[in-house]
Amino acid sequence: MAATVRRQRPRRLACWALMTVLLADLLALSDTLAVMSVDLGSESMKVAIVKPGVPMEIVLNKESRRKTPVTVTLKENERFFGDSAASMAIKNPKATLRYFQHLLGKQENNPHVALYKARFPEHELGFDPQRQTVYFQISPQLQFSPEEVLSMLLNYSRSLAEDFAEQPIKDAVITVPAFFNQAERRAVLQAARMAGLKVLQLINDNTATALSYGVFRRKDINSTAQNIMFYDMGSGSTVCTIVTYQTVKTKDAGMQPQLQIRGVGFDRTLGGLEMELRLREHLAGLFNEQRKGQRAKDVRENPRAMAKLLREANRLKTVLSANADHVAQIEGLMDDVDFKAKVTRAEFEELCADLFERVPGPVQQALQSAEMKLDEIEQVILVGGATRVPKVQEVLLKAVGKEELGKNINADEAAAMGAVYQAAALSKAFKVKPFVVRDAVIYPILVEFTREVEEETGVRSLKHNKRVLFSRMGPYPQRKVITFNRYSHDFNFHINYGDLGFLGPEDLRIFGSQNLTTVKLKGVGESFKKYPDYESKGIKAHFNLDESGVLSLDRVESVFETLVEDSPEEESTLTKLGNTISSLFGGGSTPDTKENGTDTVQEEEEGPVEGSKDEPGEQAELKEEAEAPAEDTSSPPPPEAKGAAAPEGEKATEKDGGDKPEAQKPSEKGEAGSEGAPPAPEEEKKQKPARKQRMVEEIGVELVILDLPDLPEDQLARSAQKLQDLTLRDLQKQEREKAANSLEAFIFETQDKLYQPEYQEVSTEEQREDISGKLSATSTWLEDEGFGATTAMLKEKLAELRKLCHGLFFRVEERKKWPERLSALDNLLNHSSMFLKGARLIPEMDQIFTEVEMTTLEKIINETWAWKNATVAEQAKLSATEKPVLLSKDIEAKMAALDREVQYLLNKAKFAKPRPRPRDKNGTRAEAPLNASASDQSEKVIPPPGQTEDTKPIPEPEKETAGPEAADSEPLELGGPAAESEQKEHPEQPTGQKGTLKNDEL
């Protein structure tokens, strides 16, 4: 036994270790059990969450609405968000910020900034000379950058999600427009960082919509490609996307559905906001005409009046989408003058005629970028609120040439649902069905560098080189490596946008700087001095375009290689035997092969840049200057790397080596060394193997951001701290308001209760006057001095009043509970008495309860009856204004004690097994007389089949008086009465099996 324990102890320790690891993982995931998504639109946002038990649900805001206005009101001592801020836009338009996302990543000279000033002249925009950007100047003390305002809104969206999920949330997926460039995406990430959010991904809103469409229709996706066009016209912009759905084979999950972004077209300024501004201008002109002879001011000079007109224009646009005409009316528009005017749909369409002409533009851009025709598009689906305008649908239907437009998707919530599905897929706390997403690069990115070249005349000149790093409409996320072979000293190269010819002149001005980063390398010359005897394999720059579409330079390395010869005599016999065995089981993986395999996998992720659409001459130059990570172009890659892009020499070697993996040609052996299968012992003796030794030296990198400088770390920390202080101030204000409301509500409710009969019955006139005087004094104090009172003072006043009224409220509550509690106690006592009486009537041979158990139950019943009668009688002698002695908690305690004892006996009876009774010679059960004792009933035993009566039967075990424990341990004898009767009916049934079955039935 000791040896067994010793053998089990390591197993138990391993189990405990495993449980500890799992518990640590659960604790680590406890803070991230819920994830959220924020569909950040120009006018409104939608928030969705996923948590255990709540799959993909839209969050309701404080007004129980599914979408929240993207509006922030900033005042000296308070902030408002969402619907509250939208209502403040009329009272304080200068402090109410809307459509501020249009300023993200924009410098002061950007046309979008000038457009924002023209649309919202009430906002004062300051200039930041350090970053060449603008900020909102609310007051001399209040100024906020667009990133800070967005951070406030993201923090507010998280608070809504946390209130809905009832747990903290840190992980989020945020949607951004597909046309956002690098500067705009980095600005959103900085805003999320200020808010303390961990961004799992910045997903394009068109991709999120396509994902939502595919997830709910994954059964309809098959190996046949389906091309769907999504036309999304929102409030601020329009995006047209062509998506291809089909099933593909994945390495881990087999055949899974996939969406691939094939083409994207957009218009940055075409949307519902521009239509509303046209309507606002029209309404302002009508109002000025109505007051033309009164020498009144122009309504356009009044920010409050213009805010009212914009709200009415928004409502008018919505109504005209379903009606031919409507009357716009505003009470007290300006100078207490009401405004009322009739607007028809024809007038609205005439105002926006030039906007409707721009509707087909994104469609043509998407088809051109996808290199497709309209005949290849199976369906056109409408997304976005502005697509509800009938004229937009009419023009679009004519442009695409379809019979009808698809409206089988939630135009408002599709992007939020797709983003939250992606959030669940990226989170470690959830497991979802795989859905492959291949997004596309909108703006190509290239690398530019200059190097010296020697011409035929011996004159050296500078040559400017361009290499496409990420081509237009290429998939991402992906990694790439560019190798610079002809540099042995420090040098610089530039990362810029590629050909943006698909953008118009105005779009190029809005786009901003086309130069991204200048990379300055330091330490290249020192690395060459450090390894003078090694062969240089170039300076390798590793680039990463992540899931958010943000480009980063991971590292720059200087790589050197040399051949190291190993003599066969140095290998021992045991080493050779081990290599042979490992080659049999591991496929001949040598250290060099392993290194090559790693490079091949890296090459698969960071595919060579030759895949870009360059000229053939450019490809050859690119192979020289920007080769793939794998250096051994002659060595065959492992079988799992077939999908990796490789140079032609590599592919040819792979084909040759794949036919004969065991025996390579002599030329291949010389080139690849020991990277293939291990050679035969005879060949080892003839030729010494040579392996490559690679040395990697890290190169120092200095980045100069050219498009829009990021916020410095110290300024980012200050902004985050400023926002935290504002959030803390809001929480303190909410807490104070809650305390003041609670105090005021308590005063009013208690004053009303003093006149109710049930409260007057349990209190004296003197007690009520004392309470009423205290309440009046506190109410007067709250009106006079409560405005400047702190939260602690308000809570202290409330605690004093509650303490004063505690006795009164306690007496009323007890009297309300008495009838129900006493009735329940009487019912329990009656049922317990009946149960006890029935238990005592059970015959002694069938009795399952012991005398001690029944005596204990009887004692508790009697004590409870006695306590109840005595306490009720004592309470009857007391006055209603005195403290009661009959308490509801005491009644509940007595009921719990009695119920616990009864439940114990009921459970015992439930699991008790009846005892088998003896049978007579004829096979019938012998009924024991009522006056027979237990010993008399167990005297005669029926012998088992196959035995005569003279055979001595197996004696039954002695019966104990312990109750069900003895009954549970009493076995059913295979030769007993039950087995005998069953064998008479079925003689072919095995005795032991049938006896066991009968025991189960009993």
N, C-alpha and C positions, 0 to 999 in steps of 0.2 A: 504493500500500500504506500509505503514511504517512497519507493522508487516511482510509483505512478504519480504521486504528487510532484516529485522532482521533475518528471517529464512534462507535466502540465504547466508548471510554473512559468517557463519561458513563453509558452503559448498564451498564458494569461497576461503576461507582461506585454507581449506583442499586441494583444487585443486592447489593453489599456492604452498603449502608445497610439494605436490607430484611432481609438475614440478621442484621445486628446487632440490629435491632429484635426479630426473632423470637427470637434468642438471649436477649435481655434479658427477653422475656416468659416464655421457658422457665425462666430462672433465677429469675424472680419467682414462678413457679408451682411451683418445685422443692420449696419448703417446704410446699406445700399440695396435694401430689399425692394424699394420703390424707385422707379425712374420716371422721368417726365420728358415731354417734348413741347417746344414752343414754336408755333407757326406764326412767325413775326411778319405780319402784313403791314402795309402802309397805313391803313385806316384802323384795323382791328387785329387782334391776335386771338388765337385759340390755344388752349393748354390742355394736354392730355397726359394721363398717367397710366402706368402698369404697376400693379402690386399684387401680392398673393391673394387670390380670390377676386380680383378686379382686373379682368383683361381688357386693356385698351378702352379706356373710358374718358370722355371729354369732361373737363373740370368745370363746375359751375362757379361763377364768381359770387360776390356777396349779394348781388341783386338777383341771383339764381338764373343768370343768363349764360349761354354757352360760348359767347364771344364777348371780348372786352375791348373797348376803344383804346387805341395806342395813344393815350393822352396823359400828360403829366402837368399838374399845376404846382408851381414852386412859389411859396410865399415866405415871409421872414421867419415865421414860427411854425409852419405846418406845410404838409404836402398832401396832394390828392392824386389819386390814380383812377383810371378807368372811367366808369360812368360818373363818378363824383367830380372828376376833373373835367369831363365833357360838359357838365352842367355849369362849371365855373368859367367856361370859356366865354360866356356872355357877360358875366360880372367882371371878370378880370382877364381880358384877352391877352394882355401883354405877358402875364405870368403863366399862361397856359400854352404848353408846347405840343405841337402836332407835326406829323410828317418829318420829324427830325432825322429819320434814317436816311433821307436824301442827302444829308450833309456828311455822312460817315465816309471817311477816307478821301475827302475832297479838300483841296487847297483853296485859298481865298480867291484866286483868279479863275476858278472853275465856273463854267456857265451855269451849272446847277445851283451854285451859291447865289448868283445874281437872280436866277429864276425863283428861288425860295424867297428872296427879299421882295421881289415883285408880287408874289402871291400872298405873302404875309408881312406887310409893311409894319405891323404893330410890334414885331420883334426887333430888338436891337442886337446886332451881331458884332462882337468884338473880334480883334485880330490877334492871333498868337504868332509873334515873330519867330519863335524858336522852331515851330513846325509848319509855319505858313498856313495854318488852318484858322477856323473861326470858332467862336464860342458864344453862348447866350448870356447877355448882360441883363439879368433880371433887375438888379439894383446895384448901387455902388459896392454893396457887401456880398451880393449873390451873383456868381458867375459859374456856369457849368458848360463843359464841353459836350458835344453830341454823344461821345462814348460814356460820359458820366450819366447823362440822362437815360441812355439805353440801359446802363447798369441798374439804375433805379427801377426801371420797368421790369427787367429780368428778375430782380429781387422780389418785386411785387408778384410776379407770376409764380415764383417759387413759393411764396407764402400762400397763395391760393391753392397750389398743388398740395402743400403740406397740410393745410386745413382739411382738404378733401380726403387725402390719404391717411391722415391722423398719424403721421410719422415723418421724421426729417427726410429731406431729399437733397442730394448733392449732384447726382448725375443727370445730364440733360443732353438732348439732341435739339439743335436750333436750326430752323430753316432760314435760308437766305436766297435771294434771287439768283438765278443761274448766271446772270450777266455780271455779278460782282467780281471785281478783279482782286489781285493780291492785297492791295492796300485796304480795300473795303472789308475783306474777310478777316484780315488781321485786326481791324478796328472792332469787329464784332467779338472776336476772341478776347481782346483786351477788356471790353465791357463785361463779358462773362467772368473774366478773372477778377475784376473789381467787385462783382456781386458774390464771389466765392463759389461759383458754379464750376463743376468739372464737366467740360464739354466733351462728350463722347464723339461727336461728329457735327460739323456744319454740313448739313445736307441741302442740296438745291431743292427749292420748293417744287419744281417740275418733276424731279426724281422722286420726291416723297409722294406726290400725287400718283405717279405711275406705279410706285410700289404698293400703295393702298389699293389701286385698281387690280393689280395682279394678285395680291394676297387673297382677296375675296373671290377671285376667279381662277385659282390655281388649277382647278379640275379641267378648265377649258384650255389650258396651255399644253401643247404637245410638241413633238419634234418639228412640226411645220411652223415656220416663222410667220408671226402675225404682226403687221405694222399698224400701229395705232397713233393717231395724232391728237395731242392734247392742246387745246387753245385756251390759255389762261389769261383773261383780262381782269385785273384787279383794280384797286383804286389808283395806284400810282404808275403801273407799268403793264406791259403785255408781253407774254412769252408763249411761243409756239414750239412744241416739242414733238419729235417723231421717235417713237419707242418701238423696239422689236421684242416680242415675247416668244420664247421657245424653250424647250427643255434641253439641257446640256448634261453631259456626264462629268461629275466632280470626283475628285480623288477620295474624299471621305464619305460622302453621302450618296453616291451613285447618281442616278438621273434626277435632276432637280430643275425647277423652273428658273428662268433667267430673264431679266430685262436689260436691254442694252440701249443707251441713248444714241440714236443715230444722227439726229439733226436738231439744231436749236436756232430759232430766230426770235428777235426781241425788239421792242420799242420802249425805251426808258421812260418816256413822258406820256404815252398813250394809255389812258385809264379813266376811271370814273371821276377822279378828282378834277381833271381838266374839264369834263362835262359840267360838273357842279359849279366850277368857277365861271364857266360861260353863262350858266343860268343865273348865278349871283350877279354878274355884271348886267345881265338883262333886267333883272328885278330892280337893281339899283337905278338903272336908267328910267324904268317906269315910275318909281317913287319920286325921282327928281322931276319928272314931267308933271306929276300930280301937284307938286308944290312949286311949280315954275314961277308963278306970279306972286309968290309970298316972300320973295327975296330970302329964301332959306338957304342954309349951307348945303354943300354937296354931301350926300349921305356917305360917300366913299371916304370922307375925312373923319368919320366917326368909327373907331374900331369896334365898339360894342354893336352898333347897328350893322356893320358888315359881318360880324360874327352871327348875328341873328339871321341875316340874309343867307349866309352859307348853310346854316342848319336848315332853313326852309328850302333852299335849293336841293339839298340832299333828300329831303322828304318828297319834294316835287318830282325829282328824277325817278324815284321809286314808284310813285303813283302813276306817272305818265307811262311807265312800262306796261301797265295793265289797263289804262284808260286813255281815251282820245284827248281829253282835256281835263284840267283841274284848276281850282281857284287857290292861289297862294294868298295867305293872310297872316299878318303879324300884328299883334296888339302892342301899341306904344313903341313902334320901331325907332323913332327919334323925336325928341321934344314932345312926347306924349301924343304923337300922331300915329293913328293906325294905318296899316297898309293892306290893300286888298286888290288883287289883279288876277285876271284869267289868263292862263297859259295853255296852249294846245300842243299836242305832240308834234304837229307839223312845224310849229315855231321852234320847238326844241331841236328837231332834226336839222332845221335850217341853220341854227346857231352852231351846231357841231358837224356841219357838212364836211369840212376839211379833216376832221378827226375820223369820220367814217371812211374817208378815202384811204386812210392809213391802215385800215383793218387788214387787208390782204398782205401787207408788207412782211410781217413776221412769218407768214405761211411760205412765201417765196424764199425767204432766207433759210428757213428750216429745210425745205426741199433741196435747195442748192448745197447746203452743208452736208446733207445726207446723200447727195448724188442720187436722188430718187425722183420719180414722177408721181403725179397725183393718182394714177391708176393703181399704183402699188399700195396705196393707203386704204385699208379696209374700213376704218371708221374714224370720224372726227368727233371728239368728246369735248364738251364745254366745261370750263372750270373758271371760277372767279365770279364775283358779284356783278361786275359790269357787263358780263355776257348776257344778263337778263334783259338788257335794252333790246327791244325788237329790231331796231335798225341794224345793230351790230350782228345779230343772227342772220338778218336778210343779206347783208353784204358778204358775210363769211360763207353762207351757204352757196351764194353765187360764185365765190372765189374758188371753193374746193370742188364744186360740181357734183355734190352728193345729193341723194334724195332727201335726206334729213340729217340733222345734227344729233349726236348722242347726248342725252341728258340723264344717263343712268349712273351718275356718281354724285355724291354730296359735294356741291361746288364750294362750300364753305369749310368743310371739315376733312376733306380728303387728304390734304397735305399734313395736317396734324396727326391723323391716324397712321399714315405711312411713316412719319417721323418717329412716332412712339413705338411702332413695330420694329424699326431699326434700332431704337434705344434698347428695347428688350433683347434683341439679337446681340447687341454689343455688350450688354451687361452680363456679369458673371452669375447673377442671381436667377436668371431665367433661361429656359431652353425653348426655342421656337423652331418651327419647321424652316429649314434652309430656303432662302430665296436669294439667288445670286444677283447682285446689282453691279452693273458696269456703267459707271458714269463717264462723261466725255469732257475733255478739255476744250473750253470755248476759245481761249486765247493761247496761241502757240507760244512756246518759250524756247529761246535759243541761247547758246553760249558764243561770245565773240572774243577773239584774242588776236594778238599781233605777234609775228615771229619773223626773224631774219631769214632770207633765202638768198642763195648764191646763184647768180645768173651765169650764162655761158661765158660772158666776157670777164668773169671774175669779180664783177661788181656786186656787192651785197646790198640788198634792198629789203624793205619791210613789206610783208604780205599780211593783209587783213583776212582773217578766216572766220567763217560763221558755221556753226554746227547746230542743227535743230535738236533740242533736248526733248521736248514734249510737243508732238505735232498736234495740229488742230483736229478735234474730234477723236483724238486718241484716248484710250481708256485710262482711268486712274481709279484707285491709288496704284502707284508703281514707283520703283526705284531704278535709277540709271547711274552708270559710271562712265565718266569720260577720262581718257588717258592722254596726257600730254607727254610725248616721247622725246621732243627735241629741246627740252629745257634742262639745264644743269645749274641754274642760278635762280634767285628769287624773281618772280614775275607776277603780273596781274592779268586777270581776265574778267569779263563782264557778262552779266546775266540780264538779258533784255527780252522784251516781247518780240515775237516773230512778225510775220506778215499780217497786218490788220487791215488789209484792203477791203475786206467785207464790211467794214464800218464806214459810214458816211462821214463827211467833214465835221458835222456838228457832233456826231457820236464820238469822233476822235478827240475833240476838244473836251467833251465831258469825261472821256476815259482817263485823261490825265497823262502823267509821264509814262513814256514807253520804255524807260530804262528802270530796271529793278535794282540791281546790286552790282557793286564793283568789289571783287574779291582780290585781296592782296595777300600773297603767300610769302611767308618768312621761314627760313630754315632749309630751303631746297639745297643751296650750296653746301651747307654744313653736312647734310645727309650724304652727299656725294663724297665729301672728304672722309666721312666716317667709314664708308665701305668702298675703298678704292679698287679692291680686287674683285668686286662683284659686278655682274652685268646689270645695268639699269633696265627695269621694265616700265619705266615711265612714272609720271606723277598722276595718281588716280584721285579724281574728285567724285565723291559719292553724293548723289542728289536724291531727294525724296519728295514726291508729291503725294501728301498723305490723304486720308479719307475726307478731310475738310477742303481739299483743293488748295492747300497752302504749301508753297515750295520752301524747302529748307536744304541747306548744305550740311550733311551729317558730319563729314570729315574729309580731310585730304591727306593722302599717304604717299610716301615715296617708297617704291617697291624695288628690291634688288634680289637677284638670283645668282646662284653659282652651282656647278656640278661637283658633287662630292663622290669620289670613288671609294667603294668598300670592297676589300679583298675577300674572296670566298673563305680563306683560312681563318678570318676573324670570326666567322659564324661557327658556333659550336654545333655539335650533332643534335643536342636537345633543342636548340633554336630552330634548326632546319626542320626537325620533326614537328615542332609547334607551328611553324609557318605552313607546312604541308597540311596538317590537320585543319588549321584555320582556313586554308584555301578551299578545302573540301566542304566545310560547313558555312563559310562566310563568303564564298564566291571569289576568293583570291584578292581580298582587299588589303593592299599594302599601304603604308603611310602616305606615299605619294598619290596613290589612287584616292585615298580619303581626302587629301587636300584638293585634288582635282574635282572630286565630287562636290565638295563644298563650293568651289568656284562655279561649278556648273549650275548648282541650285541658285547661287547668287545671280548668275547670268540669266536664269529663267525669270527672276524677279526684276532684274535691272537690265532687261534686254538691250542689245546693242543699238546704238543710235542710227545705224544704217537703215533702220526700218522707216525712216522719214522719207517724205516725197522729195528727194533731191535728184539732181542729175547723176548719170553714171560716173562722171568724173568726180563729182562731189563725194559719191560713195567710196570710191577708191581712196580719196584723200582722207575721208573720215575713218576708214579702216586703219589708216596710218596714224592719224592724230587722236582718234577717239575710239579706241578698240574696246571690245567687250572685256569683262573682268577676267575671263579664263585666258591664261597666257599660253598654255600648252595646246596649240591648235592642232597638233598631230595626234594627241592622245584621245582615245575613244571615251566619251562620257558614259556614265552608268545608265542602265536601261530606264530608270525612272525619270531621266532628264530628256526624254525624246521631244517634249514640247518646247524645250528651251531654244531660243534663237541662237544660232551659232554661225560663224563664218563657214564659207564653202569648204575650206580645207578640213575643218572639224567634222562637217557632215559627211564628207567623203570617207574620212578615217573611221567614223562611227559605222558607216555601212560596211566597210571592209572588216572591221573588227567584230561586227555583229555576226558575220557569217562564220567566222572561225575564232571563237573567243579563247579556245585552249591553246592554239598554236598560231602565233603571229609570224609575219614575214620578217626576215632579218632586217630589212630597212626600217620596218615599224619598231622593231625591238631597239634599234639604235636610237630612234627618235623618242620613243616613249619611255624607255628604260623599264623600270619595274612597275609601270602603271597598269599594265594589262594583267593577264593571267600569269601565274608564276611559271617560268620556263622549266624545261626538263633538267635534271641534274647534269646530263652530258653537256648541254648548252651552257650551263652555269660555269662549267670548268673552262669552256672555250672562251667565253666573253665575261668580263667583270661587269657586274651591274653598277649603274651610276644613278644616283638620286639627286634631285634638285633641292637645294636648301634656299628657302625664301626668307628674306629679312624685310620687315616693314617698319618704316620710320614715320612717326606722326609729324605733320607739317603745320606750323602755326598759321592761323587764318584770321584776317581782319576784314570785317564786312562793312561796307559803306552803303547804307540804304539810300536809294536815289528817288524812289517814287513818293513815299511818305514816311518820314521818320517815326518809329514807334515811340511811345511814351517811355522816358527813362524810368529805371526801376524806382528811384526815389520819388519821382512824381507819381508813378503808378501806386506806390505805397501810400502817398499822401491822399490821393484820390480815393483809394479804398477805405482809408481811415475816415475821411470826410463823410463818405457814404454810410459807414457804420455808425458814426455819430448821429447822422440824420435819422437812421433807422432806430437807434436807441431813443432818440428824442421823440419819435413818433410812438414808440411803444410806451414810453413814460406818459405821454399825453393821453394815449388810449386808456392806460391804467387809471389815470386821474379822472378822466371822464366816466369811466366805469364805476369808480368809487363814488363820485358825485351823484351819478344816476341811481346807484344802489341806495345811498342815503336818502335822496329825495323820494324814491319809490317806497322805502320803508316808512317814512313819515306819513305819506298819504294813505298807505294801506292800513297802518296801525290806527290812525285817526278814524278811519271808516269802521274798523273792527270794534272800536269802543262802543259803538251804537248798535251792534248786533246782539240779539238776545242771548246767544250761546256764550258770548264773552261777558255780558252783564250778569249772567247767572252765576259765574264762578269768581266774580270780583265785587268788591265793595265800592261804594260811591267815593270814598276817600282814595282808594287805590287808582280808580279811573281818573280822578282829578289830578293826582300826582303824575301819572303817565301823560295825560293830555298837556299839562303845563310844561313838562320836559320836551315834548314833541314841538310845541309852539315856539319854545325858546330856540331849539335847534333849527327850526325852519326860518326863523328871523335871522339867526346868525348866518345861515347858508345864503340868504338873499343879500345880506349886507356885506359880509366878509368872505363868503364862500368863493368868490372869484379869485382871490389871492391865496386861498388855502392850499396847502400841499396835499399830496396823496395820503401821507401818514396822518395828518390831522383829520381828513375826511373819514378814514378807516377807524380812527380812534373814536370819533363821535358816533359812528354806526355801532361800534362795539359797546359803548355805554348804553345806548338805547336798547340794544338787544338784551343786554344783561338786566336792564330794568323791567323789560316785558317778558323775560324768560318764564317766570312763575305763572303768569296769566296764560301764555301760549301753551305751557306744559299741561295745565289743568284742562284746557279745552281739548287738546289733542288726546289726552288719556280718556276723557269721556267719550270721544268719538270712536276710540278703539275698543272700549269695553264690550259692547254687544257682540261684535264679531269674534273677538278673542274668547269670551266666555262660552259662546255657542260652539266654537270649535273644540274647546276643552271638554264640554259636556259630551259631544259626539265621540271624541276619542275615549273618554272614560267608559261610555256605554259599550262601544265596540270592543274595548279591551276586556271588560267584564264578561261579555258574551264569548269572547275567544277563550278566556280562562275557563269558563264553565264547560265549553265544548272540549277543551283539552283534558279536563278531569274525567270526562265520560268515555274516553278512549279505553278499550280493554287493555288489561295489563300486558298480554302477549304482543299487542300492537303498539304499545306506548313508546313514543319517541322522545318525550320530555321527561326529565328527571324531576323528582320531588323538590329538589332545591330550586330549580328554575321556575317551577310553578309557584312555589312559596315566595320567591323574590318578586315575581310579577304581581302576586296578590298583595304583597306588602306595599309596593309602589302605588298600586291603585288605591288602596285604603289611605295612604298618606296624602295622595293628591286630592282625594275627596275631602279629607279632613282640612287640608290647607285651604282649599277653595271655599268651603263653607265658613271657616273661621275668618278668612280675609274679607269675604263679601259682607259678613255680619259686622265686622269692625269698620269697614268703609261706610256702611249704612249709618253708623253712629256719628260720623264726621260731617261737618258742614261742607257745602260745595266750594266755599272760598278757602278752605284749608288744603294743605298738601295731601294728596291721596296716598293711601297705603296699598291700594290695589293697583299695581303697575302692570302695564302690558308686557314689559320685558320679563317680569316674573312669571306671567302666564305662559309666555313662549318658552321659558326655560323648563317649566314643569311639563309642558307638552312634549318638548324635545326629549326629556329623560324617559317619559312613558313610551313615547313612540320608538325610541331606540331599543327598549327591552322587548317590545312587541315585534319589531322587525327582526330582532335576533332569533326569536322563536319561529317566526314565519319562514325565514331563510333556512333554518334547521329542518323544518318540516318539508320544505321544497326539495331539498337535496337528500333527504333520508330515503333508504331503500327498504321496501317491505320484506319481512322475513318469510321464508318458504314454510308452508304448513305440511304436516304429514298426511299421507293418503292411506286408505284401507286396502285390503287385498283385492277388491274389485276395481281399483283404480280411481275410486271417487274420493274427494277430499273429505276427511273426517272432521265433522263439526264438533268442536270441543264444547262440553257443557259449560254453562255459565259459572257453576261452582267448582269446576275442575281447576286444579292448580297447574302451575307451569311445568312441574316435574312429571305430573300425570300425562300431560299432553305430549311430552317428548319421550315417553317410554317405548312406544312401538315404532319401529323403523322399517320401511319397505325395502327389501334387499334389491340390489341392482339386477338387470337382466343377465341371464346366464348363471345365476347363483340360486341355490336352493334356500329354503327358509332356515335350514339348519346352519347355513353358513353365517358366521358371525359378521354382522354389518360393521361398517366403519363408524366409529362413534363420532357424534357431532361435537364441535367445540363447545366448551362451556359458555353459556350466555352470561354476558356481563350487564350490569345495570347502568353502564355509562351512556347509553343512548345511541345516537347514530354512528358513533365511532365504532362500536362493536358491529353494527349492521353493515357498515361499509367494508369492514375487514373480513366479514364472513363469506367464504367462497361457496359457490354453487357446485355441489359434488356432481361429477359426470355421471355417476350411477344413481343419482337421486330421483325423486318423483318426476321432476320436469323432463329429464332426459328419457325416463321410462315411457311417459305418455307420448312423447314425440317419436320415439323409435317404433312404437306400435303403429303410428300412422305412416311413417316413412322409414322402413327398415334399411333402405339403401343409404340413408344419410349418415355420414360419420358422426359418431356419438359426441366426440369432443366439440366439433364445430357447431352442432345443433344446440348442445347445452350452453355454449357461450352465447349464441344468438338469443336463446330464451332468457338468459340472464340480462341481456341488454333490453329485451322487451319489458322485463319486470322493472 
